[in-house]
Amino acid sequence: MQKVGIRELKSKLTLGEIIQVTKRGRVVAQLQAPGPLGEDYPPPHLLKAASEGKVRLAQQPPPPNLYEPRPLSDSEVSGLQILTGLRGDH
């Protein structure tokens, strides 16, 4: 694993590597290419928290219909109109 300072990050970024971003020698972020969820799930930091008793991992994945989509309201006002009204940009 490569570590890089924020300044170096702008000029030296190689595809396919895991890069730790440091600030004053302390890791503040980790960059890596996105992958499928199941590849490294649960993440190591979550497994560590579970082993320390800080969290409990789910015994099974949630059902696919756990969060049903909510129907749109019958309102004739768009989101943009609401935001414009809240901002006072009449």
N, C-alpha and C positions, 0 to 999 in steps of 0.2 A: 504494500500500500504506500502510496506517495503522499507526502505532506507538502503543502504549498502555502506561502503567505498570500494575502489578498493582492498585493502588488504583482507578484509573480503570476497569479491566476489569470490576470488580464492578458498576459503575453504567452504563457505556456500551458496550453490545455490540450491533452491528447485524448482522443476518443477511446472509449472502452476501459478506461482506468477508473478506479475509485480514488478520489482525491479528498484529502482532509484539508480544510481551510483553517488556518491558524491566525490568531491575533495576539501578538506579544507572546508567542510560544504556546498558547492555549488553543485547543481545537474548538472552533465555534460553529463549524458546519462540515458536512460530508456530502460530496457530490458523486453520483454514479448514474449510469444509464438506467432508465426505468425498465422494469421487467414485469412479468406476470405476477399477480398477487401471491400465488401459491409457491413461488420459487423460494422465498425466504420468509415464510409466514408461519407462525408469528415471528416478528423481528427479534433479534437477540436481546435488545434492551427490554422488551416486554417479557421475554422468558426470564430474564434476570430479576425483574420486578416481581414476577410471580413466585420465583424461588425464594425471595425475601419476604413474601407474604404481603406485599404492598398492593397487589392486584390479584384478581382471580380470572383465569382464562375461561372462555366459554367451552362447554363440553361438546357442543355441536354448532354448526353454522346456523345463523338465523334463517327462518323460513323466507322464501323469496317474496312473499306478499306481506312482510312485516310492516312496511311503510307503503300503504296504498296511496296512489296519487290523489291529491285533493282536486275536486272539480273547480273549474274556474268560476268566479262569481259572475252574476248576470249584470254587473256594473258596466256602464257604457264609458267609464273613465279609464283611460290607459295608464300604465305605470309611469310613462313619461309625463302625462298631465298631472299626476299626483306629485311627482318629484318637483316639477316646475312650480306647483302651488306651494310646496313646502319651502322651497328656496326663495320664494317671493319674486320669481322672474316672470311676472305677468305679461 
